[in-house]
Amino acid sequence: MTSFQIKTTRELPRVLIVDDEPAVCQFFRDLYEEMNMLVDTVTTGHEGLKMAELDTYQLIFLDIKLKDWDGIELLKAIKEKNVHSKIIIISGFLTDDIIKEALTNGADSYLFKPLSARDIIAKTYLLIETPATRLSIF
């Protein structure tokens, strides 16, 4: 019986999670590690901006209700730094007005809390489809 292994030099997708709830951060970490993706989590807006400025993330999940920074203002600050990451806002308190303001200010999509793995995977696949995401999902 012949076995083979697919070898590739592709870079794994990187995802940043900015959420002040440690359980949410852990949920994302577990999910993305299972998908063979690199994930960093931070629990403050200031840490989030510092990490986003590195501009190494394909995708950022940004909680709108952070304890230290308004999520819409953080979104604006990230976009002002010319960060090229796709940004998904997340919250249990999203209204039509907040969604409209976030999308107007550069967010690429949104998800409601409580989050589901299925919704996160779908948004990830939609926004950063790469060979790495295709291979790791299926």
N, C-alpha and C positions, 0 to 999 in steps of 0.2 A: 504494500500500500504506500503510495506516495503522498507526502504531506507538503504543504507549501505555506509560506507566510508572506503576506503583503508587506513590503517595506516601502516606506515613503519618507521624504525629507521635508514634507509640508510642516508648516508651523501650526500648532494647535490654536484654535480660536481662544481669545481671552475675553472674559466677562467680569465686569465690576458690579458689585451689589452695594448700594448705599441705602441702608435701612437701620433704624435705631432699635429694632427688635432682634436680639440675638437668635431667637428661634427661627425667624424668617431667614436670616443670614445662613444659618446651618442648613435649612431646607434647600436653599439654592446651592450651597456648597456640595451637599450630598448628591443632588440631582446632576449638577454639571460634572462632578468628578466621575459619576457613573457614565456620563456621556463622553468621557475622555477629553474634557475641555478644561482649560485653566480658569480658575475663578479666584478673585480677591473680594473680600468683604470688609466694609468699614461701617461704623455705627454713627458717624457724625458727618454733617455737611462739609465741615472744614477738611476732614480727612478725604472725603469724596472728591472735593475740588482738587486737592493736591494729587490724588491718584489719577483723576481724569486728565490732568494737565500732562501726564506722561504720554498721552495719546497712543497708548498701546492696546487699547481695548476695542474690540469690534462692537461690543454691546454693553450698555450701562442700564441697569435697573435702578430707578431713583424713586425713593419714597417721597411723597409730596408733604407729608406731615412729620418732618424731623424735629427733634427737640431743640436743636441749636440753630436751625436755618430753615426758612420757608423754602419748600421744594421748587416752586416756580422761580424764585430768585436764584436758587442754586443752578437750576436749568439755564437761566440767562447767563450766569457767570461762566458756566462750562462752555456755552456757545460763544461767548465773547473771547474765550481763549482759543478759538478756532479748533476745537477738538472735533475730530472726524467720526467719533463713535456714534452708532445708532443709540437712541435713548428711549427707553420705555418707562413711563411714569407708573407708579403703583400706589394704591391707597384703598382703604375701605371707605373713604369719604369723598370719592370723586363725584362731582356734579357736572352737568353739561357745561357750565361756565368755566370750571376749572379745566376740564378736558380741552375746551376751545382755546383757553389761554395757553395751556401747555403746548398744544399743537401749533399754535401761532408763533410760539417762542422757540420752536425747534425740536420738540419731542416728535418721535417717529411713530409712537403707538402708546397704548395704555393697557393696564390690567387692573381689575378690581380684586381687593382682598376680601375673603380669604383666597389665596392663590392655589391653583391646581397645577400639578406637574404637566398635565396634558396641555393646558393653556400656555405655560412657559415654553415647553418644547415647540409648540406650534409657532409662537412668536419668534423664537430663536431660529427655527428652520426658515421662516419667512424672511427675516431680516438679515441673517448672515449665512445663507446657504453656501457651504463650501464642501469640498470633498470630505473634510473632517466631520462636519455635522451629518452629512448623508451617511457616511460609514458608521458613525457612532450611534445613530438613532435606530438603524435597522439591523 
